[in-house]
Amino acid sequence: MEILGFDHIVLSCRSVDDIVAFYRHVLGLDVGEERPGKWAIWFGGHKISLQDDAAKPTIAAGTLPGTGNFCLLSPTDVDEIAELLRAKGIEIVADGERLGATGPIRSIYFHDPEGNLVEIANQL
């Protein structure tokens, strides 16, 4: 298995408005609504997705403000990676196609030993 780098990270927050203001006004980053109610921050080929309780998907239900999850890109097919992880006793909690930082991705999700949600994706 080879990992290329990050596609995006997700920040769970109490107030999306406060986080948007900080990244837009303090750091000068491009911040906007990716789709209604779903905010993101973009810089270079990277994205930080923002989620509060209203925008939190079911698979991220356990994340709290101050915690997060992240996505790694890989050229190795995610089905192959899922097989390798399952062989090591790791449960795949979700999979499917999503919108990544630079376009569509196909990904799998699992938890690390601390409970962090890890996503590994292939760019489509």
A tleap script that builds the chain and sets N, CA, C and O, in Angstrom:
source leaprc.protein.ff14SB
mol = sequence {
  NMET GLU ILE LEU GLY PHE ASP HIE ILE VAL
  LEU SER CYS ARG SER VAL ASP ASP ILE VAL
  ALA PHE TYR ARG HIE VAL LEU GLY LEU ASP
  VAL GLY GLU GLU ARG PRO GLY LYS TRP ALA
  ILE TRP PHE GLY GLY HIE LYS ILE SER LEU
  GLN ASP ASP ALA ALA LYS PRO THR ILE ALA
  ALA GLY THR LEU PRO GLY THR GLY ASN PHE
  CYS LEU LEU SER PRO THR ASP VAL ASP GLU
  ILE ALA GLU LEU LEU ARG ALA LYS GLY ILE
  GLU ILE VAL ALA ASP GLY GLU ARG LEU GLY
  ALA THR GLY PRO ILE ARG SER ILE TYR PHE
  HIE ASP PRO GLU GLY ASN LEU VAL GLU ILE
  ALA ASN GLN CLEU
}
set mol.1.N position { 0.856 -1.177 0.000 }
set mol.1.CA position { 0.000 0.000 0.000 }
set mol.1.C position { 0.895 1.230 0.000 }
set mol.1.O position { 1.920 1.260 0.682 }
set mol.2.N position { 0.508 2.241 -0.763 }
set mol.2.CA position { 1.239 3.504 -0.822 }
set mol.2.C position { 0.265 4.634 -0.508 }
set mol.2.O position { -0.866 4.633 -0.993 }
set mol.3.N position { 0.699 5.595 0.301 }
set mol.3.CA position { -0.097 6.771 0.634 }
set mol.3.C position { 0.563 7.975 -0.015 }
set mol.3.O position { 1.767 8.179 0.138 }
set mol.4.N position { -0.226 8.790 -0.751 }
set mol.4.CA position { 0.318 9.949 -1.458 }
set mol.4.C position { 0.295 11.221 -0.627 }
set mol.4.O position { 1.207 12.041 -0.727 }
set mol.5.N position { -0.713 11.394 0.174 }
set mol.5.CA position { -0.852 12.625 0.950 }
set mol.5.C position { -2.284 12.822 1.374 }
set mol.5.O position { -3.101 11.909 1.257 }
set mol.6.N position { -2.597 13.998 1.862 }
set mol.6.CA position { -3.943 14.331 2.305 }
set mol.6.C position { -4.802 14.779 1.139 }
set mol.6.O position { -4.311 15.425 0.213 }
set mol.7.N position { -6.082 14.438 1.179 }
set mol.7.CA position { -7.070 15.028 0.281 }
set mol.7.C position { -7.763 16.161 1.030 }
set mol.7.O position { -7.822 17.288 0.538 }
set mol.8.N position { -8.282 15.869 2.206 }
set mol.8.CA position { -8.940 16.895 3.006 }
set mol.8.C position { -8.935 16.491 4.469 }
set mol.8.O position { -8.692 15.332 4.805 }
set mol.9.N position { -9.205 17.457 5.334 }
set mol.9.CA position { -9.450 17.171 6.747 }
set mol.9.C position { -10.823 17.741 7.079 }
set mol.9.O position { -11.364 18.564 6.342 }
set mol.10.N position { -11.370 17.294 8.189 }
set mol.10.CA position { -12.674 17.766 8.641 }
set mol.10.C position { -12.517 18.304 10.060 }
set mol.10.O position { -11.921 17.654 10.918 }
set mol.11.N position { -13.052 19.483 10.295 }
set mol.11.CA position { -13.061 20.047 11.632 }
set mol.11.C position { -14.488 20.079 12.154 }
set mol.11.O position { -15.380 20.653 11.529 }
set mol.12.N position { -14.686 19.464 13.292 }
set mol.12.CA position { -15.965 19.532 13.967 }
set mol.12.C position { -15.938 20.798 14.817 }
set mol.12.O position { -14.963 21.051 15.524 }
set mol.13.N position { -16.992 21.584 14.752 }
set mol.13.CA position { -16.961 22.869 15.457 }
set mol.13.C position { -18.292 23.197 16.106 }
set mol.13.O position { -19.351 22.741 15.673 }
set mol.14.N position { -18.208 24.003 17.162 }
set mol.14.CA position { -19.422 24.470 17.846 }
set mol.14.C position { -20.142 25.505 17.000 }
set mol.14.O position { -21.371 25.507 16.918 }
set mol.15.N position { -19.364 26.394 16.365 }
set mol.15.CA position { -19.943 27.471 15.574 }
set mol.15.C position { -19.232 27.570 14.226 }
set mol.15.O position { -18.098 28.042 14.150 }
set mol.16.N position { -19.900 27.123 13.168 }
set mol.16.CA position { -19.322 27.231 11.823 }
set mol.16.C position { -19.058 28.700 11.496 }
set mol.16.O position { -18.049 29.023 10.869 }
set mol.17.N position { -19.953 29.588 11.915 }
set mol.17.CA position { -19.763 31.015 11.637 }
set mol.17.C position { -18.448 31.530 12.202 }
set mol.17.O position { -17.737 32.278 11.531 }
set mol.18.N position { -18.114 31.136 13.439 }
set mol.18.CA position { -16.858 31.587 14.051 }
set mol.18.C position { -15.645 31.030 13.316 }
set mol.18.O position { -14.667 31.744 13.096 }
set mol.19.N position { -15.708 29.752 12.935 }
set mol.19.CA position { -14.596 29.137 12.216 }
set mol.19.C position { -14.435 29.765 10.837 }
set mol.19.O position { -13.314 30.048 10.415 }
set mol.20.N position { -15.549 29.987 10.127 }
set mol.20.CA position { -15.508 30.632 8.812 }
set mol.20.C position { -14.862 32.004 8.937 }
set mol.20.O position { -13.986 32.356 8.146 }
set mol.21.N position { -15.291 32.776 9.927 }
set mol.21.CA position { -14.731 34.117 10.122 }
set mol.21.C position { -13.236 34.055 10.391 }
set mol.21.O position { -12.474 34.854 9.847 }
set mol.22.N position { -12.810 33.111 11.224 }
set mol.22.CA position { -11.385 32.994 11.549 }
set mol.22.C position { -10.559 32.684 10.303 }
set mol.22.O position { -9.610 33.406 9.996 }
set mol.23.N position { -10.908 31.625 9.589 }
set mol.23.CA position { -10.102 31.224 8.436 }
set mol.23.C position { -10.181 32.231 7.286 }
set mol.23.O position { -9.210 32.413 6.551 }
set mol.24.N position { -11.314 32.872 7.133 }
set mol.24.CA position { -11.471 33.868 6.068 }
set mol.24.C position { -10.746 35.166 6.421 }
set mol.24.O position { -9.977 35.690 5.614 }
set mol.25.N position { -10.990 35.680 7.622 }
set mol.25.CA position { -10.493 37.000 7.983 }
set mol.25.C position { -9.123 36.984 8.650 }
set mol.25.O position { -8.339 37.912 8.452 }
set mol.26.N position { -8.822 35.975 9.420 }
set mol.26.CA position { -7.524 35.922 10.102 }
set mol.26.C position { -6.450 35.340 9.184 }
set mol.26.O position { -5.345 35.878 9.101 }
set mol.27.N position { -6.771 34.243 8.496 }
set mol.27.CA position { -5.774 33.601 7.641 }
set mol.27.C position { -5.918 33.944 6.159 }
set mol.27.O position { -5.043 33.617 5.358 }
set mol.28.N position { -7.018 34.601 5.794 }
set mol.28.CA position { -7.208 35.025 4.411 }
set mol.28.C position { -7.457 33.897 3.426 }
set mol.28.O position { -7.131 34.018 2.245 }
set mol.29.N position { -8.037 32.791 3.907 }
set mol.29.CA position { -8.293 31.650 3.034 }
set mol.29.C position { -9.645 31.771 2.346 }
set mol.29.O position { -10.522 32.505 2.801 }
set mol.30.N position { -9.802 31.045 1.250 }
set mol.30.CA position { -11.050 31.019 0.490 }
set mol.30.C position { -12.044 30.123 1.225 }
set mol.30.O position { -11.828 28.917 1.345 }
set mol.31.N position { -13.126 30.712 1.712 }
set mol.31.CA position { -14.125 29.981 2.479 }
set mol.31.C position { -15.483 30.165 1.808 }
set mol.31.O position { -15.825 31.269 1.385 }
set mol.32.N position { -16.255 29.085 1.710 }
set mol.32.CA position { -17.566 29.214 1.112 }
set mol.32.C position { -18.427 27.996 1.341 }
set mol.32.O position { -17.990 27.001 1.918 }
set mol.33.N position { -19.659 28.092 0.879 }
set mol.33.CA position { -20.593 26.978 0.979 }
set mol.33.C position { -20.389 26.039 -0.197 }
set mol.33.O position { -20.605 26.412 -1.351 }
set mol.34.N position { -19.974 24.830 0.104 }
set mol.34.CA position { -19.781 23.799 -0.918 }
set mol.34.C position { -21.133 23.382 -1.494 }
set mol.34.O position { -21.273 23.157 -2.696 }
set mol.35.N position { -22.106 23.286 -0.620 }
set mol.35.CA position { -23.509 23.045 -0.960 }
set mol.35.C position { -24.302 23.593 0.224 }
set mol.35.O position { -23.703 23.864 1.264 }
set mol.36.N position { -25.602 23.766 0.119 }
set mol.36.CA position { -26.358 24.392 1.214 }
set mol.36.C position { -26.076 23.740 2.567 }
set mol.36.O position { -26.267 22.536 2.743 }
set mol.37.N position { -25.622 24.547 3.509 }
set mol.37.CA position { -25.333 24.085 4.862 }
set mol.37.C position { -24.011 23.379 5.041 }
set mol.37.O position { -23.687 22.982 6.160 }
set mol.38.N position { -23.226 23.201 3.980 }
set mol.38.CA position { -21.935 22.489 4.036 }
set mol.38.C position { -20.833 23.462 3.653 }
set mol.38.O position { -20.681 23.805 2.481 }
set mol.39.N position { -20.069 23.904 4.633 }
set mol.39.CA position { -19.019 24.900 4.445 }
set mol.39.C position { -17.654 24.252 4.331 }
set mol.39.O position { -17.412 23.185 4.896 }
set mol.40.N position { -16.762 24.903 3.596 }
set mol.40.CA position { -15.403 24.388 3.415 }
set mol.40.C position { -14.427 25.540 3.240 }
set mol.40.O position { -14.804 26.662 2.902 }
set mol.41.N position { -13.171 25.228 3.480 }
set mol.41.CA position { -12.051 26.152 3.325 }
set mol.41.C position { -11.122 25.531 2.292 }
set mol.41.O position { -10.789 24.351 2.395 }
set mol.42.N position { -10.699 26.310 1.296 }
set mol.42.CA position { -9.802 25.797 0.257 }
set mol.42.C position { -8.498 26.574 0.242 }
set mol.42.O position { -8.474 27.787 0.451 }
set mol.43.N position { -7.403 25.845 -0.012 }
set mol.43.CA position { -6.096 26.480 -0.216 }
set mol.43.C position { -5.252 25.510 -1.026 }
set mol.43.O position { -5.120 24.338 -0.672 }
set mol.44.N position { -4.679 26.012 -2.126 }
set mol.44.CA position { -3.946 25.127 -3.031 }
set mol.44.C position { -4.864 24.004 -3.473 }
set mol.44.O position { -6.005 24.248 -3.866 }
set mol.45.N position { -4.381 22.789 -3.413 }
set mol.45.CA position { -5.179 21.621 -3.760 }
set mol.45.C position { -5.797 20.967 -2.544 }
set mol.45.O position { -6.125 19.781 -2.581 }
set mol.46.N position { -5.962 21.721 -1.462 }
set mol.46.CA position { -6.421 21.148 -0.199 }
set mol.46.C position { -7.758 21.733 0.230 }
set mol.46.O position { -8.147 22.822 -0.193 }
set mol.47.N position { -8.449 20.984 1.077 }
set mol.47.CA position { -9.744 21.428 1.580 }
set mol.47.C position { -9.878 21.048 3.044 }
set mol.47.O position { -9.478 19.961 3.460 }
set mol.48.N position { -10.452 21.971 3.824 }
set mol.48.CA position { -10.876 21.681 5.189 }
set mol.48.C position { -12.390 21.785 5.191 }
set mol.48.O position { -12.939 22.861 4.952 }
set mol.49.N position { -13.067 20.680 5.458 }
set mol.49.CA position { -14.519 20.690 5.568 }
set mol.49.C position { -14.897 21.047 6.999 }
set mol.49.O position { -14.221 20.649 7.948 }
set mol.50.N position { -15.973 21.796 7.144 }
set mol.50.CA position { -16.444 22.206 8.466 }
set mol.50.C position { -17.784 21.543 8.739 }
set mol.50.O position { -18.653 21.495 7.868 }
set mol.51.N position { -17.944 21.035 9.947 }
set mol.51.CA position { -19.218 20.422 10.298 }
set mol.51.C position { -19.575 20.729 11.737 }
set mol.51.O position { -18.751 20.614 12.644 }
set mol.52.N position { -20.817 21.120 11.921 }
set mol.52.CA position { -21.372 21.258 13.257 }
set mol.52.C position { -22.406 20.155 13.420 }
set mol.52.O position { -22.539 19.299 12.545 }
set mol.53.N position { -23.126 20.163 14.506 }
set mol.53.CA position { -24.102 19.090 14.738 }
set mol.53.C position { -25.131 18.982 13.618 }
set mol.53.O position { -25.591 17.884 13.308 }
set mol.54.N position { -25.497 20.112 13.007 }
set mol.54.CA position { -26.504 20.090 11.944 }
set mol.54.C position { -25.979 19.466 10.658 }
set mol.54.O position { -26.754 18.895 9.891 }
set mol.55.N position { -24.669 19.567 10.408 }
set mol.55.CA position { -24.093 19.080 9.149 }
set mol.55.C position { -23.282 17.802 9.314 }
set mol.55.O position { -22.621 17.369 8.369 }
set mol.56.N position { -23.319 17.190 10.494 }
set mol.56.CA position { -22.495 16.021 10.775 }
set mol.56.C position { -23.120 14.752 10.216 }
set mol.56.O position { -24.245 14.408 10.578 }
set mol.57.N position { -22.392 14.038 9.322 }
set mol.57.CA position { -22.939 12.773 8.822 }
set mol.57.C position { -22.939 11.698 9.909 }
set mol.57.O position { -22.181 11.794 10.875 }
set mol.58.N position { -23.765 10.698 9.760 }
set mol.58.CA position { -23.905 9.629 10.749 }
set mol.58.C position { -22.574 8.965 11.077 }
set mol.58.O position { -22.309 8.652 12.237 }
set mol.59.N position { -21.730 8.745 10.064 }
set mol.59.CA position { -20.462 8.038 10.328 }
set mol.59.C position { -19.508 8.856 11.189 }
set mol.59.O position { -18.552 8.302 11.732 }
set mol.60.N position { -19.742 10.161 11.329 }
set mol.60.CA position { -18.892 11.015 12.162 }
set mol.60.C position { -19.598 11.428 13.445 }
set mol.60.O position { -19.208 12.410 14.078 }
set mol.61.N position { -20.635 10.688 13.836 }
set mol.61.CA position { -21.465 11.076 14.978 }
set mol.61.C position { -20.678 11.227 16.270 }
set mol.61.O position { -21.078 12.013 17.129 }
set mol.62.N position { -19.586 10.515 16.441 }
set mol.62.CA position { -18.831 10.578 17.688 }
set mol.62.C position { -17.824 11.711 17.761 }
set mol.62.O position { -17.202 11.898 18.807 }
set mol.63.N position { -17.637 12.475 16.690 }
set mol.63.CA position { -16.646 13.555 16.727 }
set mol.63.C position { -17.193 14.751 17.490 }
set mol.63.O position { -18.383 15.058 17.421 }
set mol.64.N position { -16.327 15.405 18.201 }
set mol.64.CA position { -16.686 16.558 19.019 }
set mol.64.C position { -15.864 17.759 18.584 }
set mol.64.O position { -14.813 17.591 17.965 }
set mol.65.N position { -16.314 18.956 18.892 }
set mol.65.CA position { -15.473 20.121 18.605 }
set mol.65.C position { -14.080 19.929 19.192 }
set mol.65.O position { -13.921 19.481 20.327 }
set mol.66.N position { -13.088 20.275 18.403 }
set mol.66.CA position { -11.704 20.079 18.832 }
set mol.66.C position { -11.119 18.757 18.382 }
set mol.66.O position { -9.931 18.509 18.586 }
set mol.67.N position { -11.931 17.899 17.771 }
set mol.67.CA position { -11.436 16.645 17.214 }
set mol.67.C position { -11.663 16.688 15.712 }
set mol.67.O position { -12.271 17.634 15.211 }
set mol.68.N position { -11.201 15.713 15.002 }
set mol.68.CA position { -11.416 15.724 13.567 }
set mol.68.C position { -11.212 14.361 12.959 }
set mol.68.O position { -10.993 13.372 13.658 }
set mol.69.N position { -11.286 14.325 11.652 }
set mol.69.CA position { -10.956 13.126 10.901 }
set mol.69.C position { -10.242 13.572 9.646 }
set mol.69.O position { -10.273 14.753 9.301 }
set mol.70.N position { -9.601 12.651 8.962 }
set mol.70.CA position { -8.806 13.056 7.809 }
set mol.70.C position { -8.871 12.035 6.703 }
set mol.70.O position { -9.239 10.880 6.916 }
set mol.71.N position { -8.508 12.482 5.511 }
set mol.71.CA position { -8.534 11.642 4.324 }
set mol.71.C position { -7.142 11.574 3.717 }
set mol.71.O position { -6.486 12.597 3.522 }
set mol.72.N position { -6.703 10.372 3.424 }
set mol.72.CA position { -5.429 10.150 2.755 }
set mol.72.C position { -5.691 9.678 1.332 }
set mol.72.O position { -6.619 8.905 1.094 }
set mol.73.N position { -4.891 10.132 0.401 }
set mol.73.CA position { -5.013 9.683 -0.984 }
set mol.73.C position { -4.062 8.532 -1.231 }
set mol.73.O position { -2.954 8.508 -0.694 }
set mol.74.N position { -4.487 7.580 -2.039 }
set mol.74.CA position { -3.649 6.439 -2.381 }
set mol.74.C position { -3.885 6.032 -3.827 }
set mol.74.O position { -5.015 6.094 -4.311 }
set mol.75.N position { -2.810 5.607 -4.538 }
set mol.75.CA position { -3.014 5.053 -5.874 }
set mol.75.C position { -3.471 3.599 -5.816 }
set mol.75.O position { -3.940 3.057 -6.817 }
set mol.76.N position { -3.337 2.954 -4.635 }
set mol.76.CA position { -3.785 1.576 -4.457 }
set mol.76.C position { -5.305 1.564 -4.390 }
set mol.76.O position { -5.899 2.345 -3.647 }
set mol.77.N position { -5.937 0.688 -5.156 }
set mol.77.CA position { -7.394 0.613 -5.188 }
set mol.77.C position { -7.944 0.438 -3.774 }
set mol.77.O position { -7.454 -0.397 -3.014 }
set mol.78.N position { -8.966 1.229 -3.421 }
set mol.78.CA position { -9.506 1.171 -2.062 }
set mol.78.C position { -10.113 -0.192 -1.726 }
set mol.78.O position { -10.157 -0.565 -0.554 }
set mol.79.N position { -10.578 -0.940 -2.721 }
set mol.79.CA position { -11.068 -2.293 -2.444 }
set mol.79.C position { -9.933 -3.184 -1.951 }
set mol.79.O position { -10.117 -3.987 -1.037 }
set mol.80.N position { -8.765 -3.038 -2.559 }
set mol.80.CA position { -7.585 -3.798 -2.133 }
set mol.80.C position { -7.167 -3.384 -0.722 }
set mol.80.O position { -6.824 -4.228 0.105 }
set mol.81.N position { -7.200 -2.085 -0.458 }
set mol.81.CA position { -6.849 -1.589 0.877 }
set mol.81.C position { -7.848 -2.114 1.906 }
set mol.81.O position { -7.454 -2.522 2.999 }
set mol.82.N position { -9.135 -2.105 1.565 }
set mol.82.CA position { -10.160 -2.620 2.478 }
set mol.82.C position { -9.900 -4.086 2.812 }
set mol.82.O position { -10.034 -4.494 3.966 }
set mol.83.N position { -9.530 -4.878 1.810 }
set mol.83.CA position { -9.215 -6.296 2.051 }
set mol.83.C position { -8.037 -6.433 3.008 }
set mol.83.O position { -8.075 -7.248 3.930 }
set mol.84.N position { -6.994 -5.641 2.793 }
set mol.84.CA position { -5.824 -5.677 3.675 }
set mol.84.C position { -6.194 -5.299 5.106 }
set mol.84.O position { -5.737 -5.929 6.059 }
set mol.85.N position { -7.022 -4.267 5.249 }
set mol.85.CA position { -7.435 -3.827 6.588 }
set mol.85.C position { -8.302 -4.872 7.273 }
set mol.85.O position { -8.102 -5.172 8.450 }
set mol.86.N position { -9.257 -5.423 6.548 }
set mol.86.CA position { -10.121 -6.472 7.133 }
set mol.86.C position { -9.293 -7.669 7.584 }
set mol.86.O position { -9.574 -8.275 8.617 }
set mol.87.N position { -8.275 -8.003 6.804 }
set mol.87.CA position { -7.403 -9.129 7.167 }
set mol.87.C position { -6.670 -8.859 8.483 }
set mol.87.O position { -6.229 -9.790 9.157 }
set mol.88.N position { -6.545 -7.601 8.836 }
set mol.88.CA position { -5.885 -7.225 10.092 }
set mol.88.C position { -6.899 -6.958 11.201 }
set mol.88.O position { -6.543 -6.466 12.272 }
set mol.89.N position { -8.181 -7.289 10.935 }
set mol.89.CA position { -9.208 -7.120 11.947 }
set mol.89.C position { -9.794 -5.723 12.026 }
set mol.89.O position { -10.473 -5.392 12.998 }
set mol.90.N position { -9.544 -4.898 11.018 }
set mol.90.CA position { -10.069 -3.528 11.001 }
set mol.90.C position { -11.420 -3.527 10.283 }
set mol.90.O position { -11.534 -4.024 9.162 }
set mol.91.N position { -12.428 -2.972 10.928 }
set mol.91.CA position { -13.761 -2.876 10.342 }
set mol.91.C position { -13.857 -1.652 9.437 }
set mol.91.O position { -13.480 -0.550 9.836 }
set mol.92.N position { -14.356 -1.843 8.229 }
set mol.92.CA position { -14.639 -0.738 7.320 }
set mol.92.C position { -16.039 -0.246 7.689 }
set mol.92.O position { -17.005 -1.002 7.596 }
set mol.93.N position { -16.152 1.015 8.106 }
set mol.93.CA position { -17.433 1.522 8.602 }
set mol.93.C position { -18.271 2.195 7.516 }
set mol.93.O position { -19.475 2.377 7.693 }
set mol.94.N position { -17.652 2.565 6.399 }
set mol.94.CA position { -18.399 3.170 5.288 }
set mol.94.C position { -17.508 3.180 4.059 }
set mol.94.O position { -16.284 3.091 4.151 }
set mol.95.N position { -18.153 3.291 2.908 }
set mol.95.CA position { -17.412 3.443 1.661 }
set mol.95.C position { -18.299 4.163 0.662 }
set mol.95.O position { -19.497 4.336 0.888 }
set mol.96.N position { -17.710 4.574 -0.428 }
set mol.96.CA position { -18.511 5.217 -1.464 }
set mol.96.C position { -17.789 6.358 -2.137 }
set mol.96.O position { -16.623 6.637 -1.859 }
set mol.97.N position { -18.513 7.018 -3.037 }
set mol.97.CA position { -17.960 8.153 -3.771 }
set mol.97.C position { -18.330 9.448 -3.055 }
set mol.97.O position { -19.442 9.604 -2.550 }
set mol.98.N position { -17.383 10.362 -3.026 }
set mol.98.CA position { -17.541 11.651 -2.369 }
set mol.98.C position { -16.895 12.723 -3.251 }
set mol.98.O position { -16.280 12.416 -4.272 }
set mol.99.N position { -17.044 13.971 -2.843 }
set mol.99.CA position { -16.349 15.069 -3.494 }
set mol.99.C position { -15.145 15.424 -2.650 }
set mol.99.O position { -15.293 15.867 -1.511 }
set mol.100.N position { -13.956 15.237 -3.195 }
set mol.100.CA position { -12.727 15.565 -2.495 }
set mol.100.C position { -12.298 16.995 -2.769 }
set mol.100.O position { -13.063 17.787 -3.319 }
set mol.101.N position { -11.074 17.322 -2.385 }
set mol.101.CA position { -10.566 18.686 -2.531 }
set mol.101.C position { -10.440 19.104 -3.984 }
set mol.101.O position { -10.671 20.266 -4.317 }
set mol.102.N position { -10.076 18.170 -4.855 }
set mol.102.CA position { -9.843 18.531 -6.259 }
set mol.102.C position { -10.781 17.821 -7.223 }
set mol.102.O position { -10.602 17.917 -8.437 }
set mol.103.N position { -11.768 17.119 -6.712 }
set mol.103.CA position { -12.722 16.424 -7.574 }
set mol.103.C position { -13.252 15.179 -6.904 }
set mol.103.O position { -13.075 14.989 -5.701 }
set mol.104.N position { -13.915 14.313 -7.694 }
set mol.104.CA position { -14.527 13.123 -7.115 }
set mol.104.C position { -13.498 12.110 -6.614 }
set mol.104.O position { -12.429 11.934 -7.200 }
set mol.105.N position { -13.855 11.452 -5.512 }
set mol.105.CA position { -13.015 10.396 -4.936 }
set mol.105.C position { -13.908 9.213 -4.585 }
set mol.105.O position { -15.118 9.357 -4.412 }
set mol.106.N position { -13.296 8.058 -4.485 }
set mol.106.CA position { -13.956 6.852 -3.969 }
set mol.106.C position { -13.170 6.452 -2.735 }
set mol.106.O position { -11.948 6.314 -2.796 }
set mol.107.N position { -13.851 6.266 -1.624 }
set mol.107.CA position { -13.118 6.093 -0.377 }
set mol.107.C position { -13.718 5.036 0.536 }
set mol.107.O position { -14.851 4.587 0.367 }
set mol.108.N position { -12.899 4.664 1.513 }
set mol.108.CA position { -13.309 3.789 2.611 }
set mol.108.C position { -13.020 4.519 3.917 }
set mol.108.O position { -12.137 5.375 3.980 }
set mol.109.N position { -13.769 4.174 4.951 }
set mol.109.CA position { -13.593 4.773 6.275 }
set mol.109.C position { -13.390 3.675 7.309 }
set mol.109.O position { -13.994 2.605 7.232 }
set mol.110.N position { -12.531 3.961 8.273 }
set mol.110.CA position { -12.308 3.064 9.403 }
set mol.110.C position { -11.784 3.888 10.563 }
set mol.110.O position { -11.419 5.051 10.390 }
set mol.111.N position { -11.746 3.285 11.755 }
set mol.111.CA position { -11.262 3.996 12.944 }
set mol.111.C position { -9.872 3.505 13.334 }
set mol.111.O position { -9.559 2.322 13.203 }
set mol.112.N position { -9.047 4.427 13.814 }
set mol.112.CA position { -7.743 4.033 14.355 }
set mol.112.C position { -7.940 3.603 15.814 }
set mol.112.O position { -9.059 3.680 16.323 }
set mol.113.N position { -6.886 3.154 16.496 }
set mol.113.CA position { -7.053 2.661 17.869 }
set mol.113.C position { -7.589 3.698 18.859 }
set mol.113.O position { -8.165 3.334 19.884 }
set mol.114.N position { -7.404 4.977 18.560 }
set mol.114.CA position { -7.918 6.029 19.430 }
set mol.114.C position { -9.355 6.412 19.087 }
set mol.114.O position { -9.969 7.207 19.799 }
set mol.115.N position { -9.895 5.855 18.005 }
set mol.115.CA position { -11.251 6.184 17.597 }
set mol.115.C position { -11.331 7.251 16.523 }
set mol.115.O position { -12.428 7.614 16.099 }
set mol.116.N position { -10.174 7.772 16.065 }
set mol.116.CA position { -10.192 8.747 14.981 }
set mol.116.C position { -10.731 8.111 13.710 }
set mol.116.O position { -10.437 6.952 13.419 }
set mol.117.N position { -11.513 8.859 12.961 }
set mol.117.CA position { -12.061 8.374 11.709 }
set mol.117.C position { -11.053 8.650 10.588 }
set mol.117.O position { -10.713 9.801 10.312 }
set mol.118.N position { -10.590 7.589 9.957 }
set mol.118.CA position { -9.613 7.687 8.883 }
set mol.118.C position { -10.295 7.321 7.574 }
set mol.118.O position { -11.032 6.338 7.500 }
set mol.119.N position { -10.048 8.106 6.563 }
set mol.119.CA position { -10.581 7.851 5.220 }
set mol.119.C position { -9.393 7.706 4.273 }
set mol.119.O position { -8.468 8.517 4.296 }
set mol.120.N position { -9.428 6.679 3.450 }
set mol.120.CA position { -8.430 6.526 2.380 }
set mol.120.C position { -9.194 6.541 1.068 }
set mol.120.O position { -10.213 5.866 0.920 }
set mol.121.N position { -8.691 7.319 0.117 }
set mol.121.CA position { -9.437 7.546 -1.116 }
set mol.121.C position { -8.585 7.399 -2.362 }
set mol.121.O position { -7.369 7.586 -2.347 }
set mol.122.N position { -9.274 7.055 -3.440 }
set mol.122.CA position { -8.705 7.097 -4.794 }
set mol.122.C position { -9.345 8.273 -5.508 }
set mol.122.O position { -10.560 8.455 -5.432 }
set mol.123.N position { -8.554 9.067 -6.193 }
set mol.123.CA position { -9.129 10.111 -7.024 }
set mol.123.C position { -9.729 9.451 -8.252 }
set mol.123.O position { -9.140 8.529 -8.816 }
set mol.124.N position { -10.905 9.919 -8.672 }
set mol.124.CA position { -11.575 9.352 -9.836 }
set mol.124.C position { -11.314 10.205 -11.062 }
set mol.124.O position { -11.797 9.888 -12.148 }
savepdb mol mol.pdb
quit
